[in-house]
Amino acid sequence: MSDEVNPKGFWFSFTKPQTNCDYFGFVLITSFFSAVSIVVGHELFHHKEFHNKIFGCIPAARLMYCQLIDEHLKGHHKTVSTHVDPATSRKNETLYTFVFRSVYGSLTNVWGYESEKITKKYGKDCSLFTRFFYNKMVWYETLHASILFTVYFFLGWESLKFYLCYIVMGLYWVETVNYIEHYGMVRKKDKNGVDESITKMHSWNQLSGAIIVRLQRHSDHHEHSFRPY
């Protein structure tokens, strides 16, 4: 058969977006599937094995979002449904405000976790080199910068421009899930100001399906975070 009837490769591999509408649609589709892959990564980095955590980091690295792992495990699962948690959307908060707050909050929180860990281990008078060298955020951002540089070096500015759009849209998709699944949830405090224990009542739930790794069983996941799905 001729190439005209049976073209070699998938449509994405030989078709270049010709208009702004084509370009936007291309970014929308590719970033959506990248966000879905983070759901699988989320399942993996909840496992205790080191190799699973590494594999779980790969989808997040594609969106320059490696800090999601630390913030999700050390922060989100402890502070969910409180105003301390950047990934808990507040009642009447717009999606756009939430996405910015959640991404920025994850960055500052993980930097704080790492700084506190380094201070405990090496002392508050440790050198600036120690504070940077042993801080995961420095290595995460080094990895992110390396990916962007590699794209630019081998594929040029047009590819880097596409990749930056892909990152923004991908983070939008990822955080939209958080926005929906935590919207307006607030845990009550006792008379001493201590938050009540996390139960199935502190996140939204839905009928689940295997296609996105039981993501809809969200309430149960927050009550039993190490249960595999």
Contacts in CASP RR format, 6 or more apart in sequence:
PFRMAT RR
TARGET T0000
AUTHOR 0000-0000-0000
METHOD contacts of the structure
MODEL  1
MSDEVNPKGFWFSFTKPQTNCDYFGFVLITSFFSAVSIVVGHELFHHKEF
HNKIFGCIPAARLMYCQLIDEHLKGHHKTVSTHVDPATSRKNETLYTFVF
RSVYGSLTNVWGYESEKITKKYGKDCSLFTRFFYNKMVWYETLHASILFT
VYFFLGWESLKFYLCYIVMGLYWVETVNYIEHYGMVRKKDKNGVDESITK
MHSWNQLSGAIIVRLQRHSDHHEHSFRPY
7 14 0 8 1.000
8 14 0 8 1.000
12 26 0 8 1.000
12 30 0 8 1.000
17 23 0 8 1.000
17 25 0 8 1.000
17 26 0 8 1.000
23 162 0 8 1.000
23 165 0 8 1.000
26 162 0 8 1.000
27 162 0 8 1.000
27 165 0 8 1.000
27 166 0 8 1.000
27 169 0 8 1.000
28 169 0 8 1.000
30 166 0 8 1.000
31 166 0 8 1.000
31 167 0 8 1.000
31 169 0 8 1.000
31 170 0 8 1.000
31 172 0 8 1.000
31 173 0 8 1.000
32 169 0 8 1.000
32 170 0 8 1.000
32 173 0 8 1.000
34 59 0 8 1.000
34 62 0 8 1.000
34 63 0 8 1.000
34 166 0 8 1.000
34 170 0 8 1.000
34 173 0 8 1.000
35 63 0 8 1.000
35 170 0 8 1.000
35 173 0 8 1.000
35 174 0 8 1.000
35 177 0 8 1.000
36 212 0 8 1.000
37 59 0 8 1.000
37 62 0 8 1.000
38 59 0 8 1.000
38 60 0 8 1.000
38 63 0 8 1.000
38 65 0 8 1.000
38 68 0 8 1.000
38 174 0 8 1.000
39 212 0 8 1.000
39 213 0 8 1.000
39 215 0 8 1.000
40 56 0 8 1.000
40 59 0 8 1.000
40 213 0 8 1.000
41 55 0 8 1.000
41 56 0 8 1.000
41 57 0 8 1.000
41 58 0 8 1.000
41 59 0 8 1.000
41 60 0 8 1.000
42 56 0 8 1.000
42 72 0 8 1.000
42 213 0 8 1.000
43 213 0 8 1.000
43 228 0 8 1.000
43 229 0 8 1.000
44 52 0 8 1.000
44 53 0 8 1.000
44 55 0 8 1.000
44 56 0 8 1.000
45 52 0 8 1.000
45 53 0 8 1.000
45 56 0 8 1.000
45 57 0 8 1.000
45 69 0 8 1.000
45 72 0 8 1.000
45 73 0 8 1.000
46 73 0 8 1.000
46 225 0 8 1.000
46 226 0 8 1.000
46 228 0 8 1.000
47 53 0 8 1.000
47 226 0 8 1.000
47 228 0 8 1.000
48 226 0 8 1.000
53 69 0 8 1.000
56 69 0 8 1.000
57 66 0 8 1.000
57 69 0 8 1.000
60 66 0 8 1.000
60 68 0 8 1.000
60 69 0 8 1.000
61 143 0 8 1.000
61 144 0 8 1.000
61 147 0 8 1.000
62 147 0 8 1.000
63 166 0 8 1.000
63 167 0 8 1.000
63 170 0 8 1.000
63 171 0 8 1.000
63 174 0 8 1.000
64 144 0 8 1.000
64 147 0 8 1.000
64 148 0 8 1.000
64 167 0 8 1.000
65 103 0 8 1.000
65 106 0 8 1.000
65 171 0 8 1.000
65 174 0 8 1.000
66 140 0 8 1.000
66 143 0 8 1.000
66 144 0 8 1.000
67 106 0 8 1.000
67 107 0 8 1.000
67 110 0 8 1.000
67 136 0 8 1.000
67 137 0 8 1.000
67 140 0 8 1.000
68 106 0 8 1.000
68 174 0 8 1.000
70 110 0 8 1.000
70 113 0 8 1.000
70 114 0 8 1.000
70 136 0 8 1.000
71 86 0 8 1.000
71 87 0 8 1.000
71 105 0 8 1.000
71 106 0 8 1.000
71 109 0 8 1.000
71 110 0 8 1.000
72 87 0 8 1.000
74 110 0 8 1.000
74 113 0 8 1.000
75 85 0 8 1.000
75 109 0 8 1.000
75 113 0 8 1.000
76 85 0 8 1.000
76 87 0 8 1.000
77 198 0 8 1.000
77 222 0 8 1.000
77 225 0 8 1.000
79 85 0 8 1.000
79 88 0 8 1.000
80 87 0 8 1.000
80 88 0 8 1.000
80 182 0 8 1.000
80 185 0 8 1.000
80 187 0 8 1.000
80 198 0 8 1.000
80 202 0 8 1.000
80 203 0 8 1.000
80 222 0 8 1.000
81 88 0 8 1.000
81 182 0 8 1.000
81 185 0 8 1.000
81 186 0 8 1.000
81 187 0 8 1.000
81 195 0 8 1.000
81 198 0 8 1.000
81 202 0 8 1.000
81 203 0 8 1.000
82 88 0 8 1.000
82 186 0 8 1.000
82 187 0 8 1.000
82 195 0 8 1.000
83 90 0 8 1.000
83 186 0 8 1.000
85 182 0 8 1.000
86 101 0 8 1.000
86 102 0 8 1.000
86 104 0 8 1.000
86 105 0 8 1.000
86 106 0 8 1.000
86 109 0 8 1.000
87 102 0 8 1.000
87 106 0 8 1.000
87 175 0 8 1.000
87 178 0 8 1.000
87 182 0 8 1.000
88 178 0 8 1.000
88 182 0 8 1.000
88 184 0 8 1.000
88 185 0 8 1.000
89 95 0 8 1.000
89 98 0 8 1.000
89 178 0 8 1.000
89 179 0 8 1.000
89 182 0 8 1.000
89 183 0 8 1.000
89 184 0 8 1.000
90 98 0 8 1.000
90 184 0 8 1.000
91 183 0 8 1.000
91 184 0 8 1.000
95 176 0 8 1.000
95 179 0 8 1.000
98 175 0 8 1.000
98 178 0 8 1.000
98 179 0 8 1.000
99 171 0 8 1.000
99 172 0 8 1.000
99 175 0 8 1.000
99 176 0 8 1.000
99 179 0 8 1.000
102 175 0 8 1.000
102 178 0 8 1.000
103 171 0 8 1.000
103 175 0 8 1.000
107 137 0 8 1.000
110 136 0 8 1.000
110 137 0 8 1.000
110 140 0 8 1.000
111 135 0 8 1.000
111 137 0 8 1.000
114 134 0 8 1.000
114 135 0 8 1.000
114 136 0 8 1.000
114 137 0 8 1.000
115 131 0 8 1.000
115 135 0 8 1.000
118 126 0 8 1.000
118 130 0 8 1.000
118 131 0 8 1.000
118 134 0 8 1.000
118 135 0 8 1.000
119 126 0 8 1.000
121 134 0 8 1.000
122 130 0 8 1.000
122 134 0 8 1.000
132 138 0 8 1.000
148 160 0 8 1.000
148 163 0 8 1.000
148 164 0 8 1.000
151 159 0 8 1.000
151 160 0 8 1.000
151 163 0 8 1.000
152 159 0 8 1.000
152 160 0 8 1.000
177 215 0 8 1.000
180 204 0 8 1.000
181 203 0 8 1.000
181 204 0 8 1.000
181 218 0 8 1.000
182 203 0 8 1.000
182 204 0 8 1.000
183 204 0 8 1.000
185 202 0 8 1.000
185 203 0 8 1.000
185 204 0 8 1.000
187 195 0 8 1.000
187 196 0 8 1.000
187 198 0 8 1.000
187 202 0 8 1.000
188 195 0 8 1.000
188 196 0 8 1.000
189 195 0 8 1.000
189 196 0 8 1.000
190 196 0 8 1.000
198 222 0 8 1.000
198 223 0 8 1.000
199 223 0 8 1.000
200 219 0 8 1.000
200 220 0 8 1.000
200 222 0 8 1.000
200 223 0 8 1.000
201 219 0 8 1.000
202 219 0 8 1.000
202 222 0 8 1.000
203 218 0 8 1.000
203 219 0 8 1.000
203 221 0 8 1.000
203 222 0 8 1.000
204 218 0 8 1.000
204 219 0 8 1.000
205 216 0 8 1.000
205 217 0 8 1.000
205 218 0 8 1.000
205 219 0 8 1.000
205 220 0 8 1.000
206 216 0 8 1.000
206 218 0 8 1.000
207 216 0 8 1.000
208 214 0 8 1.000
208 215 0 8 1.000
208 216 0 8 1.000
208 217 0 8 1.000
209 216 0 8 1.000
213 229 0 8 1.000
214 221 0 8 1.000
214 229 0 8 1.000
215 229 0 8 1.000
217 229 0 8 1.000
220 227 0 8 1.000
221 227 0 8 1.000
221 229 0 8 1.000
END
